[in-house]
Amino acid sequence: MRCTNYKAETEAIKEALNILDNKICETSKVVIFSDAMLVLQTLENTKDTKLDTLKQKLLELGARALLCLHQPENIELWNPEAPINTFWDISSSVLFYISQRLIQHQIVNYTEILKWLREILVYRNRFLQRHSANANMGTHIPVCRQAHIKLEVVFFMYLWSIEIDAVLTAMSCFRLLCEEADIRCGTDEMAVTHLLPNYTVYAELAAASTVLTTGRAALQKRIMALLRKIDVTTQGNSQAWEDTCRNWDAVTRYLESNPKMKMEEGREFVDVMRISKRPKNPISNTEHELEDQLNEWANMTGFLCALGGVRLSNKSQKVGSSTMSLSGLTMDGSRKSSLMTSCANEMQYCPVTQFLGNLLKLLVFQNERFGAQIQKHVKELVGHELNPALHPILFDQIKVCVDKYFDAAGQVIDTPQNTLLIENVIFIMKNILETKQDQPCEYLGVTSIEQLMLSIVKYVRYLDTSVHAIQIKTKLCQLVEAMMLRRDELTFRQEMKFRNKLVEYLTDWIMGSSHHHQVGNGQGDIIWSMSRDLDQASMEAVAALLAGLPLQPEESDRGDLMEAKSQLFLKYLTLFMNLLNDCTSEEEQEKAQQDPNRKRSVSNLSALRNCTVQAMSNLLNANIDSGLMHSIALGYHKDPQTRAAFMEVLTKILQQGTEFETLAETALADRFERLVELVTMIGDKGELPIAMALATVVSNSQMDELARVFVNLFDAKRLLYQLLWNMFSKEVEIADCMQTLFRGNSLASKIMAYCFRFYGQWYLRELLNPLLLGMFEVERSDHPISYEVDPARLEHGENIDENKQNLLNITSRVFNAIVGSAPQFPQKLRVMCHCLDQVLSLRLPSDCKTDTGTFIFLRFYNPYLSKKKKKTTVSRPPAAFGILFSLILISVCFSAQ
């Protein structure tokens, strides 16, 4: 029964604290601890405003009591007979309770409570250090695991607070989580990462809390850079992202309705904030709160962008025919985006998709008070702070949105709102592609951006020649140039056709002198100057696109392919020469007239001239067969500047090493086809001379790539069996004994592994995933099954004979499922296994059956179980260790057969 005499309660706890401060006696502290918990629980149910002072005092006293009781010497007295077990039970309950209220923003002075929580963790670690040998005893209870998850959630969620002190305190608390993991795991580094998968990033977050920063923005930028490094999903960081996203949605709805919504109607949002210090003036209070709300909203947006990668593995329902609002438009199931993941190309829905869709909607958010601020926050945070793993989803979502800006006939739907989103999207994509990475970004190539880029260019081409339109075109040209710089990391489905189309579109914006002199002074001079900037941006983009690009005329122009290419080359060459002549004429005018309104620096004209010459060099270099006859005449032109330009182009071509002997080739595709025919050439006796020669000279680091290319090439030519026969025969021939067959880094081993992975992944998923899901369900139940057969690792109450039987049962179930799935075994793998069986039967006829089965399990089934074993420790922490050992033991059993 709860005490309702708050004054008496306060005095009683004060007296108890005085006793504990002066000496440590042997009386039980559990009574005081219960009273302290009772104080905290009473506060949330007390709504009498007259008791606010007492409530605050009781909270402070309760916090002091809990802190005092968590001193290591006092923890020893909780239960001297079982101090570790009691510690984990009681202390975890306290941490869970306080963390839950911090997550729900039910504590006003949250900064002080965070500092108090940090002190609690310091005392806990000191106590655990005393009992480091038995630190893990009692940690299996649910409240212990839940408290650890809640602590992670708290520290993550307060990283986006507007109170710098709270942010720094939350960052420093990550160090205490690392210290606890070190104590519990001792010197076992592998165990530390199992207990705290993101140990390294947590340590960096804690270290960053001690670095002097210049303000909120710099601190948040540093935090977001570290959050992007987190690539392991845990229940803590996943729940933190989800809870933050829920708060973000509430804040966004409030900001979208402001100022229409009254402050009372937005109380749900105000309760999210719980700002402790507010101005007394009601009017300034409202303005102050709105500013703080906007700043914290921006922090949440950056947090969700940077940490969004942890939610990608938590897919929920598939996208159906339901609709959702994006940028004021309705997207139905027929135009939904395809989210491509590293493991499958299935169309999935995840919270990140909806979040990014809402962000795109805010790129055109209109509000007279802070609409421009929100647009700026969104485009800068998405462009600079978005987790690279989210780039494919972002590109797909942008494409879904941009596609809505064209009608059924493909005509542009030009509105100010649509143009605003296009401009912001160009900014975002340009920043993403310009961001320098320490290593190549694997996520950029997950989805193709060809159609998205073409749609954006088509929309921008429709715009007029106003100042704003020219600015957008200039930025788009810079985006194209950035795209070509990251070309090796991007995926193109029809690269040559795509780049030819972009060259066609972008050269239309190169106006030269045909337009500039038609405008007058004032606004016309501004347009004239900006058009020259557009000329330079266009030429820089075109030069990048033309590098190594064979010209491809439109399908309708291909009556005579060489003639069509020749005319297209002449068109571009004439345009570039006219632009060079304009540069020369403008230089002469500047010298003669010295007109301040039309004056351009020599350096700018020189940059335009240089990129034009580079474009001409790239054009001729890649199309020497169709362009040399048009270009050679320029060397005899009467204009000295033209002759000089041609000599400069020719010099660049010679420096680049153009092969003039390839003039007779008509298309790049012919070269590739001849190369494929050469590689797949078969001798009179069925041998593959070129392929086998490559197998002997390629380094081990490139074997995996060579295996992938070989399998795809020979399969496309329907010669896969010949490839497998030659490779397997060579492997058996050079093997010292059966034990070394297909166990090294030979090309035959790589080809076998790739075939199993490429042709058998869907078969394995359909076969083994139901069994693994059943194991997870049992592991999460109240009666989990143990498979431990090592007597030294048995838990209390486990029976080794029962565990052996459990292991035999689960192994038998997996084995029977494999045997029963023979009719579903992939056809290509049947061919490979038959080839392997035939090769082994010629060399070792007595052992071929056994060895073929061994290779299937060793190279096919066991790697899949091992892969699932690795994912288990990350995606399902509560069931991790039981499933981890079961998968290891099943693989061992199969390997021992």
Secondary structure, 3 states (H helix, E strand, C coil): CCCCCHHHHHHHHHHHHHHHHHCCCCCCCHHHHHHHHHHHHHHHHCCCHHHHHHHHHHHHHHHHHHHHHCCHHHHCCCCCCCHHHHHHHHHHHHHHHHHHHHHCCCCCCHHHHHHHHHHHHHHHHHHHHHCHHHCCCCCCCHHHHHHHHHHHHHHHHHHHCCCHHHHHHHHHHHHHHHHHHHHHHCCCHHHHHHHCCCHHHHHHHHHHCCCCCCCHHHHHHHHHHHHCCCCCCCHHHHHHHHHHHHHHHHHHHHHHHCCCCCCCCCHHHHHHHCCCCCCCCHHHHHHHHHHHHHHHHHHHHHHHHHHHHHHCCCCCCCCCCCCEEECCEEECHHHCCCCCCCCCCCCCCCHHHHHHHHHHHHCCCCCCCCHHHHHHHHHHHHHHHCCHHHHHHHHHHHHHHHHCCECCCCCECCCHHHHHHHHHHHHHHHHHHHCCCCCCCCCCCCCCCHHHHHHHHHHHHCCCCCHHHHHHHHHHHHHHHHHHHCHHHCCCCCHHHHHHHHHHHHHCCCCCHHHHCCCCCCHHHHHHHHHHHHHHHHHHHHHHHHCCCCCCCCHHHCCCHHHHHHHHHHHHHHHHHHHHHHHHHHHHHHHHHCCCCCCCCHHHHHHHHHHHHHHHHHHHHHCHHHHHHHHHHHHHCCCHHHHHHHHHHHHHHHHHCCCHHHCCCCCHHHHHHHHHHHHCCCCCCCCCHHHHHHHHHCCHHHHHHHHHHHHHHHHHCCCHHHHHHHHHHHHHHHCCCHHHCCCCCCHHHHHHHHHHHHHHHHHHHHHHHHHHHHHHHHHHCCCCCCCCCCHHHCCCCCCHHHHHHHHHHHHHHHHHHHHHCHHHCCHHHHHHHHHHHHHHHHHCCCCHHHHHHHHHHHHHHHHHHHHHHHHHHHHCHHHHHHHHHHHHHHHHHHHCC
